[in-house]
Each structure stands twice: as C-alpha cells, then as structure tokens.
Amino acid sequence: MVVKHPVAEANEQSPFGTLSPTEFYAKHQVTHSSEYITNSRGFKLFTQWWTPLPPSKTIGCVAVVHGFTGESSWFIQLTSILFAKNGFSVCAIDHQGHGFSDGLDNLMYHIPDINPVVEDCMQYFKTFRENHAPDLPAFLYSESLGGAIALYITLRQKGAWDGLILNGAMCGISAKFKPPWPLEHLLFVVAAVVPTWRVVPTRGSLPEVSFKEEWKAKLAFASPKRVAMRPRAATAFELIRVCKELQGRFGEVDLPLLVVHGGDDMVCDPACAKELFERAASTDRTLKIYPGMWHQLVGESEENVNLVFGDIVEWLENRAKRGGVANDGDA
C-alpha cells in the first residue's frame, strides 16, 4: 500500500515544518484535541487524540503507546495523524515523567515499576474508547518500550483488543546498547541503594543510535520536552526485568499481531522480536524485519518510511474492515 508519512513535511526544528499545528491538522484533514487527566496516584497526565474529518469514515480506533524518553507530541504524533487521515480515531498518553505528564518525585524518565504505567494506559484507553469509539474495532500501536507496555495490556485484557502492532518493540535490549559488564549484573544492588542515580552508562545516545537520518536525530533533540540523559539505576533495572518477564510469556500472546523491526536495530534486539513472533499463539501474525534499518523506523529515508508505514496502514485497514466489536476485558 502506498502512503506518504507526514514526517516528510517536518524539518530539524518542528514536526510540523513551516506550518502551525492548526494548519498542519487542516492540511491532513484531521481534528485534534487534548486534555490532562489525573490518575489514581494524583499525577496529571497529558492525553491527546486525532480523528478524521468528514467525508472520511471512521473505521477503527488506534491507541498509541510511546517509548522510553518519547512523548505523544513529536514523531509519534505524525504517525498518529497518518492513522487518523486513513480513517482511525487515534489516542495517546504521555507516560509518567515523559512529555507534558508529571513524573514520580518530579523526575524525568523515572519508571522504577512498569505496572502503574500500564494501568494508566489501560484506564485512559478504556475511557477514550467508551467516549469516542464504542463500537469500532480497536488496535494497539506501540514503539520501543511502548511495545512492552502494550504486551502487558493485551495479556491483562484478554479479548479486549482486535490487534497489536509492535514497532521496534522492547522484547529484549540489544547487547550493543546494554550497560557494559559487570554493571548490568550489579544493577539490582545499585537500584536498591541509589535508585535515582542517572549515570548508568549505555553504549550511545538513544536518538543518535535510533534515527538513521541525521536531520531527524536533530529534530528529536529539538523537542522542548526531551532531555538527553542516561537512564536512572532503578529504571534501567526495571527495563531489563520487564524484558526477561515478557520473554517468559511470549506464548500467551494470542491476538492478531504485526511485528515490524529494523534489521540493524542497536537498541531493541530484532532476534527477540522474531522469537516473540515464533512463540506467539496468534493464528493471525505477521513479521517484517527490514534489512539495514535502525531502531526508529520513522527515522529512515522517506522511501523506507513510506514502505514501512504503508505495510502498517494496510494491515490495520484489512483487519478493521473485518468488523466486530472486542470484549471489554479486564479494566
């Protein structure tokens, strides 16, 4: 399927290029809204959504889950606009400590426990679907750490979703990016003693090893809500723990599944994504490993971006057209 991803209109300073956000939405024939919600822990979390303008018909709902150090207002917003202009009601939330959302102890990118973040997503997505797309097929789209969060969501809400897309999912952290030995094996000690210590070394800056196109790496750093910093000890330990736990549950994944991954991803190991695909119980499953591409597939050349996201939109449209309403699952 041929699509043109809106990232082609961005520049080094703005995801909207030379247009204002309002002009950008109008050009792509989508509406946009946002609001803050308060979660059970008293944090204010930023949420937003995009819907197609008439005469386009809404054929499904997509809940978007961003990755570590990401946010819903930058690159992933452009992907959300792509989905919306192709007929989907799209919603997203900034995780705690990310984007415009409050952080634990007012710290950025601090996730010592993934479970509250998973709960935030489940509660917000449930409310959005009830209010905006109660009778439409619903899908999860996720990137990087968002893939791990989305896997937890589907494992806890069996039957609630009509499909899951994992883009560069964190099913396993690449050895090329993990903290060097022996620190990785001592993290449990460091995390217990100084959990917010943020000098855990990784092998390279996340945007620099994620975006192949240099101007897109510059755009990632241009976000006013993105700060280059090393992971905190407790967060790094939790991310490694999450990968190990999920790897033991790959066989429980049973919904329609699309796995897309860069063959040269230096952040999240493509071999683990392949293992998930092979072990999943899903009868409807598709794996696409794109040779030579990096962690952020939206960070590739325009031709490659359109190829990848054409595959994703085609997969979504085909399954949305099958119709049907998912069960509510566990809240």
C-alpha positions in Angstrom: 0.0 0.0 0.0 1.3 3.5 -0.9 1.2 6.1 1.8 3.1 9.3 2.5 4.1 9.7 6.1 3.7 13.3 7.4 7.2 13.2 8.7 8.3 14.1 5.2 6.9 17.6 5.9 8.9 18.1 9.1 12.2 19.9 9.5 15.1 20.0 12.0 13.1 22.3 14.3 9.5 21.3 14.1 7.4 18.1 13.3 5.0 20.5 11.5 7.7 22.0 9.3 6.8 25.6 8.4 3.2 25.2 9.3 1.4 25.9 12.6 -0.1 22.8 14.3 -3.6 24.0 13.3 -2.6 24.5 9.7 -0.9 21.0 9.7 -4.0 19.3 11.0 -6.2 21.0 8.5 -3.9 20.1 5.6 -4.2 16.4 6.6 -7.9 16.7 7.2 -7.9 15.6 10.8 -9.1 17.2 14.1 -7.0 17.3 17.2 -7.9 17.7 20.9 -6.0 17.3 24.2 -6.6 17.3 27.9 -5.0 16.5 31.2 -6.3 13.6 33.3 -5.5 12.8 36.9 -4.5 9.2 37.7 -5.0 7.2 40.9 -1.6 8.4 42.2 -2.5 12.1 41.8 -0.3 12.6 38.7 -1.5 14.9 36.0 -1.1 13.1 32.7 -1.3 14.6 29.2 -3.5 12.9 26.7 -4.5 13.8 23.1 -6.4 12.4 20.2 -6.9 12.8 16.5 -9.9 11.9 14.3 -10.6 12.1 10.6 -12.6 14.9 9.2 -15.7 14.2 7.0 -16.2 12.9 4.4 -13.7 10.3 5.7 -15.4 7.5 7.5 -14.0 6.3 10.8 -13.4 2.6 10.6 -11.5 1.8 13.8 -9.7 3.0 16.9 -5.9 3.0 17.5 -4.4 3.5 20.9 -0.8 4.7 20.6 1.9 3.8 23.2 5.2 5.7 23.0 8.6 4.5 24.1 11.2 5.5 26.7 12.2 9.2 26.6 9.5 9.7 23.9 6.2 11.6 24.0 3.0 11.8 22.2 3.6 15.3 20.7 6.6 14.8 18.5 7.4 12.0 16.0 4.6 9.7 17.2 2.1 12.5 16.7 2.9 12.4 13.0 2.3 8.7 12.9 -1.0 9.3 14.8 -2.0 11.8 12.1 -1.2 9.3 9.4 -3.5 6.8 11.1 -6.3 9.4 11.5 -6.2 10.5 7.9 -6.6 6.9 6.9 -9.8 6.5 8.9 -8.9 5.8 12.5 -9.8 7.5 15.8 -6.4 7.8 17.5 -5.5 8.5 21.1 -2.2 8.7 23.0 -0.9 9.4 26.5 2.4 10.7 27.9 3.7 8.2 30.4 4.8 9.5 33.8 7.9 11.6 33.6 7.6 12.0 29.8 6.4 14.8 27.7 3.8 17.0 29.5 3.0 14.5 32.2 4.0 14.7 35.9 6.9 12.4 37.0 7.5 10.3 40.0 9.2 12.5 42.6 9.2 15.2 39.8 11.9 13.2 37.9 12.0 12.8 34.2 12.1 9.3 32.6 11.9 7.6 36.0 10.0 4.3 35.8 11.1 2.0 38.7 7.9 0.0 38.3 6.2 -0.6 34.9 2.9 -1.6 36.4 1.5 1.9 37.2 2.3 3.0 33.7 0.4 0.0 32.3 -2.6 0.8 34.5 -2.5 4.5 33.3 -2.7 3.4 29.7 -5.5 0.8 30.3 -7.7 3.3 32.2 -7.2 6.1 29.6 -7.7 3.9 26.6 -10.8 2.3 28.1 -12.3 5.8 28.7 -11.4 7.0 25.2 -12.9 4.0 23.5 -16.1 4.3 25.5 -16.5 8.0 24.7 -15.2 8.1 21.1 -15.2 4.7 19.5 -17.5 2.3 21.5 -18.5 0.1 18.6 -15.3 0.2 16.5 -12.5 -2.4 16.1 -9.7 -1.3 18.4 -5.9 -1.8 18.0 -2.8 -1.0 19.9 0.2 0.6 18.1 3.4 0.7 20.1 7.1 1.7 19.7 10.1 0.5 21.7 9.3 0.4 25.5 5.7 1.0 24.4 5.8 -2.4 22.9 6.5 -4.0 26.3 3.7 -1.9 27.8 1.3 -2.9 25.0 2.1 -6.5 25.5 1.3 -6.2 29.2 -2.0 -4.5 28.3 -3.1 -7.3 26.0 -2.0 -10.0 28.5 -4.2 -8.3 31.2 -7.1 -7.5 28.9 -7.6 -10.7 27.0 -10.2 -10.3 24.3 -10.3 -6.5 24.6 -8.3 -5.7 21.5 -8.6 -6.6 17.9 -4.9 -6.4 17.1 -1.5 -5.4 18.2 1.3 -3.7 16.3 4.8 -3.8 17.7 7.2 -1.4 16.0 10.8 -1.9 17.3 9.4 -3.4 20.4 11.4 -3.8 23.6 11.2 -7.5 23.8 14.9 -7.7 24.6 17.5 -4.9 24.9 20.4 -5.3 22.4 23.8 -6.3 23.9 25.2 -3.4 21.8 23.2 -0.9 24.0 23.1 -2.5 27.4 25.3 -1.3 30.3 28.7 -2.9 30.0 29.6 -5.9 32.1 29.7 -6.1 35.1 27.4 -3.2 35.8 24.4 -4.9 34.2 24.7 -7.7 36.7 25.1 -5.4 39.6 22.2 -3.1 38.8 19.9 -4.8 41.3 22.3 -3.6 44.1 22.7 -0.1 42.7 18.9 0.2 42.1 18.2 -0.7 45.7 20.8 1.7 47.2 20.6 4.7 44.8 17.6 4.2 42.6 17.6 7.6 41.0 21.3 7.5 40.1 21.4 8.5 36.4 24.9 7.7 35.4 24.1 4.1 34.3 26.2 4.1 31.0 24.7 2.8 27.8 26.5 2.4 24.5 25.5 5.6 22.8 22.8 8.3 23.0 19.3 6.9 22.3 18.4 9.3 19.4 21.9 9.0 17.8 21.6 5.2 17.5 17.9 5.3 16.7 17.5 7.7 13.8 19.5 7.0 10.7 18.6 10.3 9.0 20.8 12.9 10.7 18.2 15.7 10.4 15.6 13.5 12.2 18.0 12.9 15.1 18.4 16.7 15.3 14.6 17.0 15.3 14.4 14.5 18.2 16.7 16.7 20.3 14.8 19.8 19.3 11.8 18.8 21.3 11.4 21.1 24.3 10.3 18.1 26.4 13.2 15.8 25.6 16.4 15.8 27.6 19.5 13.7 26.8 20.4 11.8 30.0 21.4 8.4 31.0 18.8 6.0 32.5 18.4 6.0 36.2 19.5 2.9 38.0 16.1 1.7 39.1 14.6 2.4 35.7 17.4 0.5 33.9 17.0 -2.4 36.2 13.2 -2.4 35.6 13.6 -2.3 31.9 15.9 -5.4 31.9 13.5 -7.2 34.3 10.5 -6.4 32.1 12.2 -8.0 29.1 13.0 -11.1 30.9 9.5 -11.4 32.3 7.8 -10.9 28.9 10.2 -13.3 27.2 8.7 -16.0 29.5 5.2 -15.1 28.4 5.5 -14.9 24.6 3.4 -18.0 24.2 0.4 -16.3 25.9 0.1 -13.6 23.1 -2.9 -14.7 21.1 -4.4 -11.7 19.3 -3.8 -10.6 15.7 -0.2 -9.5 15.7 2.0 -7.4 13.4 5.7 -7.2 14.3 7.9 -4.7 12.4 11.5 -4.2 13.3 14.7 -2.8 11.8 17.3 -5.4 11.0 20.1 -3.3 12.3 18.3 -2.1 15.4 21.1 -1.4 18.0 18.6 -0.6 20.9 16.0 -3.4 20.9 17.2 -6.8 19.7 15.4 -7.9 16.5 16.2 -11.6 17.4 13.8 -11.2 20.4 11.1 -9.8 18.2 11.5 -12.8 15.9 11.3 -15.1 18.9 8.0 -13.4 20.0 6.6 -13.9 16.6 7.6 -17.6 16.5 6.3 -18.4 20.0 3.1 -16.4 20.0 -0.2 -18.3 20.0 -1.7 -15.9 17.5 -3.2 -17.6 14.4 -3.1 -14.2 12.6 0.5 -13.0 12.8 2.9 -11.2 10.5 6.6 -10.5 10.9 8.5 -7.9 8.9 12.2 -7.4 9.6 13.5 -4.6 7.3 17.2 -5.2 6.4 19.6 -2.3 7.2 17.0 -0.2 9.1 17.6 1.1 12.6 15.5 1.3 15.8 13.3 4.2 14.8 11.7 3.2 11.5 10.3 6.7 11.2 13.9 7.9 11.2 14.8 6.2 7.9 14.8 7.7 4.4 11.4 8.9 3.1 11.1 5.9 0.7 11.7 3.4 3.5 9.4 5.2 5.9 6.6 5.1 3.4 7.3 1.4 2.8 7.1 0.5 6.5 4.1 2.6 7.3 2.3 1.5 4.1 2.6 -2.0 5.5 1.3 -0.9 8.9 -1.7 1.0 7.5 -2.6 -1.8 5.1 -2.6 -4.3 8.0 -4.8 -2.0 10.1 -7.3 -1.4 7.3 -7.6 -5.0 6.4 -8.4 -6.0 10.0 -10.7 -3.0 10.7 -12.8 -4.0 7.6 -13.4 -7.4 9.1 -15.5 -5.5 11.7 -16.7 -6.9 15.0 -16.6 -5.4 18.5 -14.0 -6.6 21.0 -15.0 -7.5 24.5 -14.3 -5.2 27.4 -11.7 -7.5 29.0 -10.3 -6.6 32.4 -10.1 -2.9 33.3 
